[in-house]
Amino acid sequence: MASNDAPPPKVSKELEHAAEDDWKRSVRDAAKHRAVAQMENYEGFKNMVSVAHLRPWHAENLKDHSGPAPPAFAFAADGTRAGPSRNPGSLGRPRDARVTSFAPPENSMQFDKTWRRECVGNAARWRYLGAMRDEDFAKVFAVDITGATLGEIAEALAEGFERVVAASEKRRANESRDGEEASTWRGAAESEPRAVASSVVGALDRVRRAGRFDLARRLISGKAKKALASLFDALDGCLPGDAGFEKADGVEALREAFGVVATTNER
């Protein structure tokens, strides 16, 4: 008859090692994904993966080493949460930082890196798109464009053009341009909404030529679709009826390509 105080069955060393190896593999794999998401350089990637399995001894809640351990670089020596020192490849820009100028992207990877890291908010994305030339759009989106990126571009263009129109109306109301910044967007002066409208039409025309555009436009969010509808209506109102290509072919062709229905009555 077995005693109730009998010791638990022994676990083989081989099984213990296998379980430990499996845990190390999982935390290192998670560290790799985390490093890639943060766009770390090679040194940062290597360091994050190499210490992923270590446990911070001074963390009060981990001194007993029970349960799954978070990565060691998540804590400082006194047990408080901390992060690794920032390096050129990490996501370290403050959210309120304003990037005033952008260099045109050389390829899709550079565009995506700047779009995610530097362009915090639609205002920065508007400026970044304004720094791009037709050939830049062709290089960046030659292979494909995702639905998420397409939606973000649509929202940034809609919000940016709305600010241009609002600023123009405010200037007309005040009848003064003293101290006005001579800013441009894709070569068009932002003080001239009609010129900016023509540039926005050109930018959208380049975007619709992206690889897998038809799939991407079907995947954009409802918010992005509303932004596109309001943007096309604003472009219609800004470009005169006799503008030829810009209105008759440009905006209407874009409306059809993006699958957006006009929300206002045609003038």
C-alpha positions in Angstrom: 0.0 0.0 0.0 1.4 3.3 -1.1 2.0 5.9 1.6 0.4 9.4 1.3 3.8 10.8 2.1 5.5 9.2 -0.8 7.8 11.6 -2.7 6.8 12.7 -6.2 8.1 10.8 -9.1 11.5 11.8 -10.3 11.8 13.8 -13.5 14.7 12.7 -15.7 17.6 15.1 -16.3 16.9 14.8 -20.1 13.3 16.0 -19.7 14.5 18.9 -17.4 17.1 20.0 -20.0 14.5 19.7 -22.8 12.1 21.9 -20.9 14.8 24.5 -20.2 16.0 24.5 -23.8 12.4 25.0 -25.0 11.9 27.9 -22.7 15.2 29.5 -23.8 14.3 29.1 -27.4 10.9 30.8 -26.9 12.3 33.8 -25.0 15.1 34.3 -27.5 12.6 34.0 -30.4 10.4 36.6 -28.7 13.5 38.9 -28.3 14.3 38.5 -32.0 10.8 39.6 -33.0 10.9 42.5 -30.5 14.3 43.7 -31.9 13.1 43.5 -35.5 9.9 45.5 -34.6 12.1 48.1 -32.9 14.3 48.2 -36.0 17.4 47.7 -34.0 20.8 47.7 -35.7 22.8 44.4 -35.6 24.6 45.2 -32.3 21.3 46.0 -30.5 19.7 42.8 -32.0 22.6 40.6 -30.9 22.5 42.1 -27.3 18.8 41.7 -26.9 18.8 38.1 -28.0 21.9 37.2 -26.0 20.4 38.3 -22.6 16.8 37.3 -23.3 17.0 34.2 -21.0 18.7 36.0 -18.0 16.8 37.0 -14.9 17.3 40.2 -13.0 18.4 39.1 -9.5 17.6 42.5 -7.8 14.0 42.5 -9.0 11.9 42.0 -5.9 9.2 40.0 -7.6 11.7 37.6 -9.2 14.1 36.8 -6.4 12.4 33.4 -5.9 12.9 32.8 -9.7 9.3 31.5 -9.9 7.2 31.7 -13.1 8.3 33.0 -16.5 11.0 35.6 -16.3 10.9 38.8 -18.3 14.0 39.8 -20.2 16.9 41.1 -18.0 17.2 44.4 -19.9 13.7 45.3 -18.7 15.0 46.1 -15.2 17.7 48.2 -13.6 20.0 47.0 -10.9 17.7 48.1 -8.1 14.8 46.2 -9.5 13.0 49.2 -11.1 11.9 48.9 -14.7 14.3 50.4 -17.2 15.3 50.0 -20.8 18.4 49.6 -22.8 20.5 52.6 -23.7 19.3 54.2 -26.9 21.2 53.5 -30.1 20.8 54.9 -33.6 18.5 52.0 -34.5 16.1 52.2 -31.6 12.7 53.8 -31.3 13.9 56.7 -29.0 12.3 59.8 -30.5 10.0 61.7 -28.1 6.4 61.7 -29.3 6.3 65.5 -29.2 9.4 65.9 -31.3 8.8 67.8 -34.5 10.8 66.8 -37.6 10.9 69.9 -39.8 12.5 68.3 -42.9 12.7 64.9 -44.5 15.0 63.4 -47.2 13.2 61.6 -50.0 13.3 57.8 -49.5 15.6 55.7 -51.6 13.6 52.5 -51.3 10.6 50.9 -49.6 12.5 49.9 -46.5 13.7 53.4 -45.9 10.3 54.8 -46.5 8.7 52.4 -44.0 11.4 53.0 -41.4 10.9 56.8 -41.6 7.1 56.5 -41.8 7.0 54.5 -38.6 9.8 56.0 -36.5 10.0 59.7 -37.5 6.4 60.5 -38.7 4.6 60.8 -35.4 1.1 62.0 -36.4 -0.5 63.1 -39.7 1.2 66.5 -39.7 4.6 64.8 -39.9 3.4 62.3 -42.5 2.0 65.2 -44.6 5.4 66.8 -44.6 7.1 63.5 -45.5 4.8 62.9 -48.4 5.5 66.5 -49.5 9.2 65.8 -49.7 8.6 62.9 -52.1 8.9 63.2 -55.8 7.1 61.2 -58.5 10.1 59.0 -59.0 10.2 58.4 -55.2 6.6 57.1 -55.2 7.4 54.9 -58.1 10.5 53.4 -56.4 8.9 52.9 -53.0 5.6 51.3 -54.1 6.8 49.5 -57.2 6.3 46.1 -55.7 3.3 46.6 -53.4 1.5 48.8 -50.9 -0.3 47.5 -47.8 -3.8 48.4 -46.9 -2.6 49.9 -43.6 -0.1 52.2 -45.3 -2.6 53.2 -48.0 -5.1 54.2 -45.3 -2.5 56.1 -43.3 -1.5 58.0 -46.5 -5.1 58.8 -47.2 -5.7 60.2 -43.7 -2.5 62.2 -43.8 -3.3 63.8 -47.1 -6.9 64.6 -46.1 -5.9 66.2 -42.8 -2.9 68.1 -44.4 -5.0 69.5 -47.3 -7.7 70.5 -44.9 -5.2 72.6 -42.9 -4.0 74.2 -46.1 -7.5 75.3 -47.1 -8.3 76.5 -43.6 -5.1 78.5 -43.5 -5.9 80.1 -46.8 -9.4 81.1 -45.7 -8.0 82.6 -42.5 -5.5 84.6 -44.6 -8.3 85.9 -46.8 -10.3 86.9 -43.7 -7.4 88.7 -42.2 -6.2 90.1 -45.5 -2.7 89.9 -44.3 0.3 87.7 -45.0 2.8 89.3 -42.7 5.2 86.7 -41.2 3.9 83.9 -43.4 6.2 80.9 -43.8 7.2 80.2 -47.3 6.6 76.4 -47.0 6.0 74.2 -50.0 4.5 70.8 -50.6 5.9 68.8 -53.5 7.0 72.0 -55.1 3.7 73.9 -54.6 3.4 76.9 -52.2 1.1 76.0 -49.3 -0.2 79.5 -49.5 -1.9 78.5 -52.8 -4.5 75.8 -52.2 -5.1 75.3 -55.9 -1.4 74.5 -56.5 -1.3 72.2 -53.5 -4.6 70.5 -54.7 -2.9 69.8 -58.1 0.1 68.3 -56.3 -2.2 66.1 -54.1 -3.9 64.8 -57.2 -0.5 63.9 -58.6 0.6 62.2 -55.4 -2.6 60.1 -55.3 -2.2 59.3 -59.0 1.3 57.9 -58.3 0.0 55.9 -55.3 -2.8 54.3 -57.3 -0.1 52.9 -59.7 1.5 50.9 -56.8 1.8 47.2 -56.9 -1.2 45.3 -55.5 -3.1 48.6 -55.2 -6.5 47.0 -55.9 -6.1 44.6 -53.0 -4.8 47.4 -50.7 -7.7 49.7 -51.4 -10.1 47.0 -50.4 -8.4 46.6 -47.0 -8.3 50.2 -45.9 -10.4 51.1 -42.8 -13.7 52.9 -42.8 -12.0 55.9 -41.3 -9.6 56.1 -44.2 -12.5 55.8 -46.7 -14.3 58.7 -45.1 -11.0 60.7 -45.2 -10.7 60.0 -48.9 -14.3 61.0 -49.6 -13.8 64.4 -47.8 -10.4 64.9 -49.5 -11.9 64.3 -53.0 -14.8 66.7 -52.2 -12.3 69.3 -51.1 -10.2 68.9 -54.2 -13.3 69.2 -56.3 -14.1 72.5 -54.6 -10.6 73.8 -54.9 -9.9 72.9 -58.6 -12.0 75.0 -61.0 -14.2 73.3 -63.6 -12.1 74.4 -66.5 -8.9 73.0 -65.0 -9.0 70.3 -67.6 -7.0 67.2 -66.6 -6.8 68.1 -62.9 -10.6 68.0 -62.3 -12.2 66.1 -65.2 -9.7 63.3 -65.5 -7.6 63.6 -62.3 -10.0 63.7 -59.4 -12.8 61.7 -61.0 -10.4 59.0 -62.1 -9.0 58.8 -58.6 -12.5 58.6 -57.1 -13.2 55.6 -59.4 -9.8 54.0 -58.7 -10.2 54.3 -54.9 -13.8 53.2 -55.1 -15.0 56.4 -53.3 -18.4 57.9 -53.9 -18.9 61.7 -53.7 -20.5 62.9 -50.5 -21.6 66.2 -51.9 -23.7 67.2 -54.9 -21.7 67.9 -58.1 -21.4 71.6 -58.8 
